[in-house]
Amino acid sequence: MSPASVRTRSIWRWQLILAAATVSVTATMAVLDPARLTEPAFPGGSIAVVLLTAVTLLVPWQRVPPGGALLLPLAGIVAIGVPSFGGQTRASLLWVFPIAWIATYYPMPALGAAPGLIGVFLTVDAFVGDMQPALVQRAVIVLLCLGFMGVTISVRHPRCSSSWRTPESA
């Protein structure tokens, strides 16, 4: 099996996991809180994840530079961030998937950039919400949890050691 096919399958797998989780949350929301689907942000974020997944399956990843695949989990962070405003849907919990993906295959600078991007969404959300204590607390807890989770995965995952050639760098 060529390294490109291993890399491609790895990229597909991570993106399909995010898409499956997002579609599951959207279906649950349709049953439990259908009014939420009339707000443009929630279905917009879900549609963005599905479109990213379609693009992921069409891109010839063997022709994309190694760092190019990093754009997918970063775009996933943005797609999740849009319906996460206000914290009402708990969609921000989906950020665990792009963080785990980045922590598994990329070095610490990339892992630092991901919570930084999430921090932008949480900061804007807190300011738009007039710095309500619940929104500020949510920002701190989400960033701490995702940050520690990412570092733990990165340190403990064998693919992150310098002796292992990752599918992303193939």
C-alpha positions in Angstrom: 0.0 0.0 0.0 1.4 3.4 -1.0 2.0 6.1 1.6 -0.4 8.3 -0.3 -3.3 5.8 0.1 -2.6 5.5 3.8 -2.5 9.3 4.1 -5.7 9.7 2.1 -7.6 7.1 4.2 -6.4 8.8 7.4 -7.7 12.2 6.2 -11.0 10.7 5.0 -11.4 8.9 8.3 -11.0 12.0 10.5 -13.3 14.1 8.3 -15.9 11.4 8.2 -15.9 11.1 12.0 -16.5 14.8 12.3 -19.2 14.7 9.7 -21.0 11.7 11.3 -20.9 13.5 14.7 -22.2 16.7 13.2 -25.0 15.0 11.3 -26.0 13.1 14.4 -26.1 16.3 16.5 -28.1 18.0 13.7 -30.6 15.1 13.6 -31.0 15.2 17.3 -31.5 18.9 17.2 -34.2 18.5 14.5 -36.1 16.1 16.9 -35.6 17.9 20.2 -35.4 21.6 19.2 -36.6 22.0 15.6 -36.8 25.8 16.0 -33.0 25.9 16.3 -32.8 24.8 12.7 -34.6 27.9 11.6 -31.6 30.0 12.8 -29.1 30.3 10.0 -26.0 29.6 12.1 -26.8 26.1 13.2 -27.7 24.5 9.9 -25.1 26.7 8.2 -22.3 25.1 10.3 -23.7 21.7 9.7 -23.9 22.2 6.0 -20.3 23.6 6.0 -19.1 20.4 7.7 -20.9 18.2 5.1 -19.5 20.3 2.2 -16.0 20.1 3.7 -16.5 16.3 3.8 -17.5 16.2 0.2 -14.5 18.2 -0.8 -12.3 15.9 1.3 -13.5 12.9 -0.6 -12.8 14.6 -3.9 -9.3 16.1 -3.3 -6.3 14.0 -4.6 -4.5 14.1 -1.3 -1.3 12.5 -2.7 -0.8 15.8 -4.7 -1.4 18.1 -1.7 1.7 19.2 0.3 1.9 17.6 3.8 0.7 20.6 5.7 -2.2 21.1 3.3 -4.4 18.6 5.1 -4.1 20.8 8.3 -6.6 23.2 6.6 -9.4 20.6 7.0 -9.5 20.4 10.8 -9.0 24.2 11.0 -11.9 24.7 8.6 -13.9 22.3 10.8 -13.1 24.4 13.8 -14.6 27.4 12.0 -17.7 25.4 10.8 -18.3 24.3 14.4 -17.7 27.8 15.8 -20.5 29.4 13.9 -23.4 27.4 15.5 -21.6 27.5 18.8 -22.3 31.2 19.5 -24.3 31.7 22.7 -23.5 28.2 23.9 -27.2 27.1 23.7 -26.6 24.1 21.4 -23.4 22.8 23.0 -22.1 22.4 19.5 -18.7 23.5 20.8 -18.3 20.0 22.2 -17.7 18.9 18.5 -14.4 20.8 18.7 -12.9 17.7 20.3 -12.7 16.0 16.8 -10.5 18.6 15.0 -8.4 19.0 18.2 -7.8 15.2 18.4 -7.0 15.1 14.7 -4.4 17.9 14.9 -2.9 16.5 18.1 -2.5 13.1 16.5 -0.6 14.2 13.4 0.8 17.7 13.8 3.4 19.4 15.9 2.8 21.6 18.9 2.7 24.9 17.0 -0.3 23.6 14.9 -1.9 22.3 18.1 -1.4 25.7 19.7 -3.1 27.4 16.7 -6.2 25.3 16.9 -7.2 26.4 20.5 -6.2 29.9 19.5 -8.7 29.8 16.7 -11.3 28.4 19.0 -10.4 31.1 21.5 -11.3 33.8 18.9 -14.9 32.3 18.6 -15.2 32.1 22.4 -13.9 35.6 23.0 -16.2 37.1 20.4 -19.1 35.2 21.8 -18.3 36.4 25.4 -18.0 40.1 24.2 -21.2 39.9 22.1 -22.9 38.4 25.2 -21.8 41.4 27.3 -19.3 39.3 29.2 -21.9 37.3 31.0 -20.2 35.1 33.6 -21.6 31.9 32.1 -20.1 32.7 28.7 -16.7 33.6 30.2 -16.7 30.5 32.3 -17.6 28.4 29.2 -14.7 30.0 27.3 -12.2 29.2 30.0 -13.5 25.6 30.6 -13.7 24.8 26.9 -10.2 26.1 26.2 -8.6 24.4 29.2 -10.3 21.0 28.4 -9.5 21.1 24.7 -5.9 22.3 25.3 -5.1 19.6 27.9 -6.8 16.9 25.8 -4.8 17.9 22.7 -1.5 18.0 24.6 -2.2 14.6 26.2 -3.0 13.0 22.8 0.0 14.6 21.2 2.4 13.5 24.0 1.0 10.0 24.3 0.3 9.2 20.7 3.0 7.1 19.0 2.6 8.8 15.7 3.7 12.0 17.3 7.1 10.7 18.2 10.0 11.7 16.0 10.7 8.0 15.1 7.3 7.5 13.5 6.5 8.7 10.0 2.9 10.0 10.0 0.4 9.7 7.2 0.2 13.5 7.1 3.9 13.8 6.4 4.1 11.1 3.8 
